[in-house]
C-alpha cells in the first residue's frame, strides 16, 4: 500500500526518519522531488522543481498545482503529482499521450508538460479531457514559480508578525486550520493543501 492510500485508510504511513519531530516544511526537499521523479520516470524542469522547493502547496489563478508527496505530512500533500498521474482520474490517459499532469482546476482540464526521453519540457499546456486538445497556458511556468515565492513570503511574514515562528499547527501559538468559518463569513472547505497555505487564506 502506498503512502497516500495508507493515509486515507487509517494505516499509519511510513515516515522519513530525518524529518521526525519537525513541523511540515513550506517547500519540498530535493530528496522528495527526486523520489517523485523516480516514481514517474520523469525529470521535471528546473523551474518547477524549484517552485516545489519554495512552496510545496501552490495555486495559480484557480489552478491547483499538484504538490510533491511529503511522508511527514501525507494528509496535506495527498493528491500529489505522482498520485494524480498514476492513479488519478485522467493521469494514465495523460501519460499515455506522452504528457505529465502538474495541475488541475477541478473541471477535468489539466495543466500538462510534454515529455520526451524522460525529460518534461518547461512549456505548460492546457489539456482538454473531452477533446484531447492541447493549448498553451499563457501564464506559463514562470507564474507557478512566482506564485510559490509569493506564498512563501506571505506565510513567513505572517508567522514573523504573529511571533509564532516555529510553532506547529494546532498547538498553542501555532497556525491552525479551522473547520468552521469565523462569524459573518461563509463556510467553505479549504483546498487539499498544506496547513501553511490554508493559513494564507485566513485560517489563523
FIKOLSE-252696 format. One record per atom (N, C-alpha, C): residue number from 1; chain; atom name; z, y, x. Coordinates in steps of 0.02 Angstrom, whole numbers. Layout:
! FIKOLSE-252696
  pos  unit  site      up   north    east
  NUM     A    CA       Z       Y       X
...
This chain:
! FIKOLSE-252696
  pos  unit  site      up   north    east
    1     A     N       0     -60      43
    1     A    CA       0       0       0
    1     A     C       0      62      44
    2     A     N     -44     110      29
    2     A    CA     -47     170      70
    2     A     C       9     219      51
    3     A     N      18     269      92
    3     A    CA      74     316      83
    3     A     C      69     351      16
    4     A     N       9     374      -3
    4     A    CA       3     412     -65
    4     A     C      16     368    -126
    5     A     N      -7     306    -124
    5     A    CA       8     260    -179
    5     A     C      83     246    -182
    6     A     N     113     238    -123
    6     A    CA     185     223    -121
    6     A     C     226     280    -149
    7     A     N     203     342    -138
    7     A    CA     241     400    -160
    7     A     C     243     406    -235
    8     A     N     195     377    -270
    8     A    CA     193     381    -343
    8     A     C     219     318    -376
    9     A     N     230     264    -338
    9     A    CA     252     201    -367
    9     A     C     327     191    -360
   10     A     N     360     234    -323
   10     A    CA     431     227    -313
   10     A     C     449     194    -248
   11     A     N     400     164    -214
   11     A    CA     414     133    -149
   11     A     C     424     187     -97
   12     A     N     472     179     -53
   12     A    CA     486     228      -2
   12     A     C     429     231      48
   13     A     N     398     290      58
   13     A    CA     341     293     104
   13     A     C     363     290     177
   14     A     N     316     269     219
   14     A    CA     330     269     291
   14     A     C     333     341     315
   15     A     N     378     355     362
   15     A    CA     385     423     386
   15     A     C     373     426     461
   16     A     N     354     485     483
   16     A    CA     342     497     553
   16     A     C     409     508     587
   17     A     N     430     464     634
   17     A    CA     496     473     665
   17     A     C     503     538     703
   18     A     N     447     567     726
   18     A    CA     450     630     761
   18     A     C     465     688     715
   19     A     N     458     678     649
   19     A    CA     468     732     602
   19     A     C     532     722     561
   20     A     N     569     667     574
   20     A    CA     629     653     535
   20     A     C     679     711     540
   21     A     N     707     730     484
   21     A    CA     758     782     484
   21     A     C     730     853     484
   22     A     N     663     859     488
   22     A    CA     633     925     489
   22     A     C     607     943     420
   23     A     N     605    1008     404
   23     A    CA     575    1029     341
   23     A     C     499    1023     346
   24     A     N     465    1016     289
   24     A    CA     392    1013     291
   24     A     C     363    1075     326
   25     A     N     316    1064     371
   25     A    CA     286    1119     409
   25     A     C     234    1155     367
   26     A     N     222    1218     383
   26     A    CA     170    1254     348
   26     A     C     101    1225     362
   27     A     N      89    1207     425
   27     A    CA      25    1180     444
   27     A     C      30    1107     464
   28     A     N     -27    1072     463
   28     A    CA     -29    1003     485
   28     A     C     -29    1001     561
   29     A     N      -6     947     589
   29     A    CA      -9     937     662
   29     A     C     -77     910     682
   30     A     N     -93     915     746
   30     A    CA    -155     887     771
   30     A     C    -157     812     757
   31     A     N     -99     778     764
   31     A    CA     -97     706     752
   31     A     C    -114     689     680
   32     A     N     -91     729     632
   32     A    CA    -105     716     562
   32     A     C    -179     727     546
   33     A     N    -208     780     575
   33     A    CA    -279     793     565
   33     A     C    -321     736     595
   34     A     N    -303     716     655
   34     A    CA    -339     661     688
   34     A     C    -333     596     650
   35     A     N    -275     584     620
   35     A    CA    -266     523     580
   35     A     C    -311     523     519
   36     A     N    -318     581     487
   36     A    CA    -362     586     429
   36     A     C    -435     574     450
   37     A     N    -453     603     507
   37     A    CA    -522     593     532
   37     A     C    -535     519     547
   38     A     N    -486     486     578
   38     A    CA    -495     416     595
   38     A     C    -503     373     532
   39     A     N    -464     389     481
   39     A    CA    -468     350     419
   39     A     C    -535     359     384
   40     A     N    -563     419     388
   40     A    CA    -628     433     356
   40     A     C    -687     418     402
   41     A     N    -674     412     467
   41     A    CA    -729     402     515
   41     A     C    -771     464     523
   42     A     N    -739     522     517
   42     A    CA    -774     585     519
   42     A     C    -736     635     562
   43     A     N    -772     674     601
   43     A    CA    -742     730     638
   43     A     C    -757     794     598
   44     A     N    -703     829     578
   44     A    CA    -712     890     540
   44     A     C    -727     949     587
   45     A     N    -760    1001     561
   45     A    CA    -774    1059     603
   45     A     C    -710    1093     626
   46     A     N    -713    1124     684
   46     A    CA    -653    1155     713
   46     A     C    -622    1207     666
   47     A     N    -664    1244     630
   47     A    CA    -637    1296     586
   47     A     C    -592    1267     532
   48     A     N    -612    1210     504
   48     A    CA    -572    1178     452
   48     A     C    -509    1146     482
   49     A     N    -516    1116     540
   49     A    CA    -459    1086     573
   49     A     C    -405    1138     586
   50     A     N    -427    1197     610
   50     A    CA    -379    1250     625
   50     A     C    -348    1278     561
   51     A     N    -387    1280     507
   51     A    CA    -360    1304     443
   51     A     C    -304    1258     419
   52     A     N    -314    1192     425
   52     A    CA    -261    1145     406
   52     A     C    -199    1154     449
   53     A     N    -209    1168     513
   53     A    CA    -152    1177     558
   53     A     C    -115    1242     543
   54     A     N    -151    1290     516
   54     A    CA    -120    1355     500
   54     A     C     -80    1350     435
   55     A     N    -111    1322     383
   55     A    CA     -77    1313     319
   55     A     C    -109    1253     285
   56     A     N     -70    1201     275
   56     A    CA     -97    1137     251
   56     A     C    -106    1135     175
   57     A     N     -90    1189     142
   57     A    CA     -99    1192      69
   57     A     C    -132    1258      53
   58     A     N    -191    1256      28
   58     A    CA    -231    1317      25
   58     A     C    -275    1318     -37
   59     A     N    -283    1376     -66
   59     A    CA    -329    1386    -121
   59     A     C    -371    1447    -107
   60     A     N    -435    1444    -126
   60     A    CA    -481    1500    -116
   60     A     C    -519    1512    -180
   61     A     N    -506    1567    -212
   61     A    CA    -543    1587    -272
   61     A     C    -548    1531    -324
   62     A     N    -492    1498    -338
   62     A    CA    -492    1446    -388
   62     A     C    -510    1377    -363
   63     A     N    -526    1372    -299
   63     A    CA    -542    1307    -269
   63     A     C    -481    1282    -231
   64     A     N    -460    1221    -245
   64     A    CA    -406    1190    -207
   64     A     C    -436    1154    -147
   65     A     N    -415    1175     -88
   65     A    CA    -437    1143     -27
   65     A     C    -391    1083     -15
   66     A     N    -419    1024     -10
   66     A    CA    -378     964      -3
   66     A     C    -338     967      61
   67     A     N    -273     952      58
   67     A    CA    -231     952     118
   67     A     C    -240     888     158
   68     A     N    -214     888     218
   68     A    CA    -207     827     257
   68     A     C    -140     795     237
   69     A     N    -140     730     225
   69     A    CA     -79     697     205
   69     A     C     -26     703     259
   70     A     N      33     725     239
   70     A    CA      91     729     284
   70     A     C     142     677     262
   71     A     N     153     623     300
   71     A    CA     201     571     280
   71     A     C     272     598     271
   72     A     N     287     654     303
   72     A    CA     353     684     295
   72     A     C     360     720     228
   73     A     N     304     732     195
   73     A    CA     305     768     131
   73     A     C     249     741      86
   74     A     N     251     676      70
   74     A    CA     195     643      36
   74     A     C     184     668     -35
   75     A     N     237     685     -71
   75     A    CA     228     706    -141
   75     A     C     191     773    -145
   76     A     N     204     816     -97
   76     A    CA     174     882     -99
   76     A     C     106     886     -65
   77     A     N      87     834     -28
   77     A    CA      21     833       3
   77     A     C     -22     776     -24
   78     A     N      -2     749     -83
   78     A    CA     -44     699    -114
   78     A     C    -109     732    -138
   79     A     N    -158     692    -156
   79     A    CA    -223     721    -171
   79     A     C    -253     747    -106
   80     A     N    -239     711     -52
   80     A    CA    -261     733      15
   80     A     C    -336     722      24
   81     A     N    -362     748      79
   81     A    CA    -434     741      92
   81     A     C    -454     668     101
   82     A     N    -409     627     128
   82     A    CA    -426     556     134
   82     A     C    -424     522      67
   83     A     N    -372     535      27
   83     A    CA    -367     503     -38
   83     A     C    -426     522     -83
   84     A     N    -442     586     -85
   84     A    CA    -494     609    -131
   84     A     C    -562     580    -113
   85     A     N    -575     569     -49
   85     A    CA    -640     541     -29
   85     A     C    -643     466     -34
   86     A     N    -587     432     -25
   86     A    CA    -587     359     -26
   86     A     C    -570     330     -95
   87     A     N    -529     367    -134
   87     A    CA    -505     340    -197
   87     A     C    -512     389    -256
   88     A     N    -533     449    -242
   88     A    CA    -538     499    -295
   88     A     C    -595     486    -343
   89     A     N    -598     526    -396
   89     A    CA    -648     515    -449
   89     A     C    -719     518    -424
   90     A     N    -733     562    -376
   90     A    CA    -802     572    -353
   90     A     C    -810     555    -279
   91     A     N    -756     538    -245
   91     A    CA    -758     530    -173
   91     A     C    -810     480    -147
   92     A     N    -810     420    -175
   92     A    CA    -856     369    -150
   92     A     C    -928     388    -162
   93     A     N    -941     420    -219
   93     A    CA   -1010     442    -233
   93     A     C   -1031     497    -184
   94     A     N    -985     542    -170
   94     A    CA    -999     596    -122
   94     A     C   -1014     567     -53
   95     A     N    -971     522     -29
   95     A    CA    -979     495      38
   95     A     C   -1041     452      44
   96     A     N   -1061     419     -11
   96     A    CA   -1122     379     -11
   96     A     C   -1184     421       0
   97     A     N   -1178     486     -13
   97     A    CA   -1234     532      -5
   97     A     C   -1233     567      64
   98     A     N   -1189     543     108
   98     A    CA   -1185     574     174
   98     A     C   -1148     640     174
   99     A     N   -1099     646     128
   99     A    CA   -1060     706     121
   99     A     C    -986     689     126
  100     A     N    -945     740     135
  100     A    CA    -872     730     130
  100     A     C    -845     789      90
  101     A     N    -802     772      42
  101     A    CA    -774     823      -2
  101     A     C    -712     854      30
  102     A     N    -707     921      27
  102     A    CA    -649     955      56
  102     A     C    -611     996       4
  103     A     N    -637    1000     -58
  103     A    CA    -603    1039    -109
  103     A     C    -634    1029    -177
  104     A     N    -599    1053    -229
  104     A    CA    -622    1046    -297
  104     A     C    -593    1102    -339
  105     A     N    -625    1113    -397
  105     A    CA    -599    1166    -442
  105     A     C    -576    1139    -509
  106     A     N    -569    1073    -514
  106     A    CA    -543    1043    -575
  106     A     C    -596    1028    -627
  107     A     N    -659    1042    -613
  107     A    CA    -713    1029    -662
  107     A     C    -757     971    -642
  108     A     N    -742     940    -585
  108     A    CA    -786     887    -559
  108     A     C    -833     912    -506
  109     A     N    -841     978    -501
  109     A    CA    -882    1006    -447
  109     A     C    -840    1006    -383
  110     A     N    -871     986    -329
  110     A    CA    -836     978    -265
  110     A     C    -863    1027    -213
  111     A     N    -820    1046    -167
  111     A    CA    -842    1080    -106
  111     A     C    -852    1025     -54
  112     A     N    -911    1023     -24
  112     A    CA    -927     968      22
  112     A     C    -958     994      86
  113     A     N    -956     951     136
  113     A    CA    -990     963     200
  113     A     C   -1039     906     211
  114     A     N   -1095     921     243
  114     A    CA   -1142     869     262
  114     A     C   -1117     834     325
  115     A     N   -1126     769     327
  115     A    CA   -1103     729     384
  115     A     C   -1163     696     418
  116     A     N   -1168     706     483
  116     A    CA   -1221     674     522
  116     A     C   -1190     643     584
  117     A     N   -1202     579     593
  117     A    CA   -1175     541     651
  117     A     C   -1100     551     659
  118     A     N   -1064     552     602
  118     A    CA    -992     556     603
  118     A     C    -964     626     612
  119     A     N   -1007     676     618
  119     A    CA    -985     746     626
  119     A     C   -1000     785     563
  120     A     N    -948     814     533
  120     A    CA    -958     856     474
  120     A     C    -981     925     496
  121     A     N   -1031     951     461
  121     A    CA   -1055    1018     477
  121     A     C   -1007    1071     452
  122     A     N   -1020    1132     473
  122     A    CA    -975    1187     454
  122     A     C    -999    1226     393
  123     A     N   -1059    1213     369
  123     A    CA   -1083    1247     309
  123     A     C   -1055    1212     247
  124     A     N   -1026    1250     202
  124     A    CA    -995    1222     142
  124     A     C   -1044    1227      84
  125     A     N   -1048    1173      45
  125     A    CA   -1092    1171     -13
  125     A     C   -1051    1154     -75
  126     A     N   -1078    1175    -133
  126     A    CA   -1052    1152    -197
  126     A     C   -1094    1092    -218
  127     A     N   -1059    1038    -235
  127     A    CA   -1092     978    -259
  127     A     C   -1079     971    -333
  128     A     N   -1132     970    -373
  128     A    CA   -1127     966    -446
  128     A     C   -1130     892    -467
  129     A     N   -1075     868    -494
  129     A    CA   -1071     796    -509
  129     A     C   -1121     774    -561
  130     A     N   -1140     818    -607
  130     A    CA   -1187     799    -661
  130     A     C   -1258     792    -636
  131     A     N   -1277     833    -586
  131     A    CA   -1346     834    -563
  131     A     C   -1354     809    -491
  132     A     N   -1298     807    -454
  132     A    CA   -1303     789    -383
  132     A     C   -1332     845    -341
  133     A     N   -1340     903    -371
  133     A    CA   -1371     959    -336
  133     A     C   -1323     992    -287
  134     A     N   -1349    1011    -229
  134     A    CA   -1310    1048    -179
  134     A     C   -1332    1121    -178
  135     A     N   -1283    1166    -180
  135     A    CA   -1298    1237    -173
  135     A     C   -1248    1266    -123
  136     A     N   -1270    1312     -80
  136     A    CA   -1224    1341     -31
  136     A     C   -1166    1377     -66
  137     A     N   -1106    1368     -39
  137     A    CA   -1047    1403     -63
  137     A     C   -1041    1467     -23
  138     A     N   -1054    1523     -55
  138     A    CA   -1062    1586     -19
  138     A     C   -1001    1608      22
  139     A     N    -938    1599      -3
  139     A    CA    -882    1620      39
  139     A     C    -880    1586     107
  140     A     N    -901    1523     109
  140     A    CA    -906    1487     172
  140     A     C    -839    1466     202
  141     A     N    -844    1430     258
  141     A    CA    -785    1402     289
  141     A     C    -739    1457     317
  142     A     N    -768    1515     332
  142     A    CA    -727    1571     357
  142     A     C    -677    1593     305
  143     A     N    -695    1588     240
  143     A    CA    -650    1608     187
  143     A     C    -590    1560     183
  144     A     N    -601    1497     198
  144     A    CA    -546    1448     198
  144     A     C    -498    1465     255
  145     A     N    -526    1479     314
  145     A    CA    -484    1496     371
  145     A     C    -444    1560     359
  146     A     N    -477    1610     329
  146     A    CA    -444    1674     316
  146     A     C    -389    1666     265
  147     A     N    -400    1626     213
  147     A    CA    -350    1614     162
  147     A     C    -290    1578     191
  148     A     N    -302    1530     235
  148     A    CA    -247    1494     266
  148     A     C    -203    1541     307
  149     A     N    -234    1586     343
  149     A    CA    -197    1635     383
  149     A     C    -156    1681     338
  150     A     N    -187    1705     284
  150     A    CA    -151    1750     238
  150     A     C     -92    1714     206
  151     A     N    -102    1651     185
  151     A    CA     -49    1612     153
  151     A     C      10    1603     201
  152     A     N      -6    1586     262
  152     A    CA      47    1575     312
  152     A     C      86    1640     324
  153     A     N      51    1695     334
  153     A    CA      84    1759     348
  153     A     C     127    1781     289
  154     A     N     102    1769     229
  154     A    CA     139    1789     169
  154     A     C     204    1750     163
  155     A     N     199    1684     171
  155     A    CA     259    1643     165
  155     A     C     310    1660     219
  156     A     N     288    1667     280
  156     A    CA     334    1684     335
  156     A     C     365    1753     324
  157     A     N     326    1799     297
  157     A    CA     352    1865     282
  157     A     C     407    1862     230
  158     A     N     397    1823     178
  158     A    CA     448    1816     126
  158     A     C     511    1783     152
  159     A     N     501    1733     195
  159     A    CA     559    1700     224
  159     A     C     599    1748     268
  160     A     N     564    1787     308
  160     A    CA     600    1834     351
  160     A     C     635    1887     309
  161     A     N     601    1912     258
  161     A    CA     630    1965     216
  161     A     C     692    1940     179
  162     A     N     693    1877     160
  162     A    CA     749    1850     122
  162     A     C     804    1824     167
  163     A     N     790    1821     233
  163     A    CA     840    1796     279
  163     A     C     852    1722     273
  164     A     N     802    1685     245
  164     A    CA     811    1614     233
  164     A     C     766    1570     276
  165     A     N     742    1598     331
  165     A    CA     701    1559     375
  165     A     C     739    1498     401
  166     A     N     706    1440     396
  166     A    CA     736    1379     422
  166     A     C     772    1338     369
  167     A     N     781    1365     309
  167     A    CA     813    1327     256
  167     A     C     764    1280     223
  168     A     N     788    1224     200
  168     A    CA     745    1178     164
  168     A     C     742    1197      91
  169     A     N     685    1186      58
  169     A    CA     681    1200     -14
  169     A     C     730    1157     -52
  170     A     N     762    1188    -102
  170     A    CA     809    1151    -144
  170     A     C     879    1151    -117
  171     A     N     890    1177     -57
  171     A    CA     957    1182     -29
  171     A     C     980    1254     -33
  172     A     N    1045    1268     -27
  172     A    CA    1069    1337     -30
  172     A     C    1034    1380      20
  173     A     N    1007    1436      -4
  173     A    CA     972    1482      41
  173     A     C     900    1463      53
  174     A     N     875    1410      22
  174     A    CA     807    1388      34
  174     A     C     761    1408     -23
  175     A     N     695    1402     -12
  175     A    CA     647    1413     -64
  175     A     C     644    1353    -109
  176     A     N     639    1363    -174
  176     A    CA     640    1308    -222
  176     A     C     578    1313    -267
  177     A     N     556    1255    -289
  177     A    CA     502    1251    -339
  177     A     C     536    1242    -406
  178     A     N     531    1291    -450
  178     A    CA     565    1287    -515
  178     A     C     522    1249    -565
  179     A     N     554    1211    -608
  179     A    CA     518    1176    -661
  179     A     C     512    1220    -722
  180     A     N     552    1274    -725
  180     A    CA     550    1319    -782
  180     A     C     530    1389    -758
  181     A     N     491    1423    -798
  181     A    CA     470    1490    -780
  181     A     C     526    1539    -794
  182     A     N     529    1594    -755
  182     A    CA     580    1645    -769
  182     A     C     570    1674    -839
  183     A     N     623    1703    -869
  183     A    CA     617    1732    -936
  183     A     C     560    1782    -939
  184     A     N     523    1778    -994
  184     A    CA     468    1825   -1004
  184     A     C     403    1805    -972
  185     A     N     404    1751    -933
  185     A    CA     342    1729    -901
  185     A     C     319    1664    -932
  186     A     N     254    1658    -941
  186     A    CA     227    1599    -971
  186     A     C     234    1540    -924
  187     A     N     257    1484    -951
  187     A    CA     266    1424    -910
  187     A     C     198    1396    -890
  188     A     N     192    1378    -827
  188     A    CA     132    1343    -805
  188     A     C     151    1296    -749
  189     A     N     115    1241    -745
  189     A    CA     131    1192    -695
  189     A     C     106    1216    -627
  190     A     N     147    1207    -575
  190     A    CA     123    1226    -508
  190     A     C      68    1180    -486
  191     A     N      24    1203    -442
  191     A    CA     -30    1161    -417
  191     A     C      -2    1106    -373
  192     A     N     -40    1051    -363
  192     A    CA     -16     997    -320
  192     A     C     -17    1021    -248
  193     A     N      34    1056    -228
  193     A    CA      32    1092    -166
  193     A     C      99    1087    -131
  194     A     N     103    1110     -70
  194     A    CA     165    1108     -34
  194     A     C     212    1162     -60
  195     A     N     278    1152     -48
  195     A    CA     328    1196     -77
  195     A     C     319    1268     -58
  196     A     N     295    1280       3
  196     A    CA     289    1349      26
  196     A     C     234    1385     -11
  197     A     N     181    1349     -30
  197     A    CA     128    1381     -68
  197     A     C     151    1396    -139
  198     A     N     193    1352    -167
  198     A    CA     222    1365    -233
  198     A     C     266    1428    -229
  199     A     N     302    1434    -174
  199     A    CA     344    1493    -166
  199     A     C     302    1557    -166
  200     A     N     241    1552    -138
  200     A    CA     196    1610    -138
  200     A     C     180    1632    -208
  201     A     N     181    1585    -255
  201     A    CA     163    1601    -323
  201     A     C     224    1621    -365
  202     A     N     279    1637    -332
  202     A    CA     336    1664    -369
  202     A     C     391    1614    -382
  203     A     N     388    1555    -349
  203     A    CA     439    1505    -363
  203     A     C     500    1512    -319
  204     A     N     524    1572    -306
  204     A    CA     582    1581    -264
  204     A     C     643    1587    -308
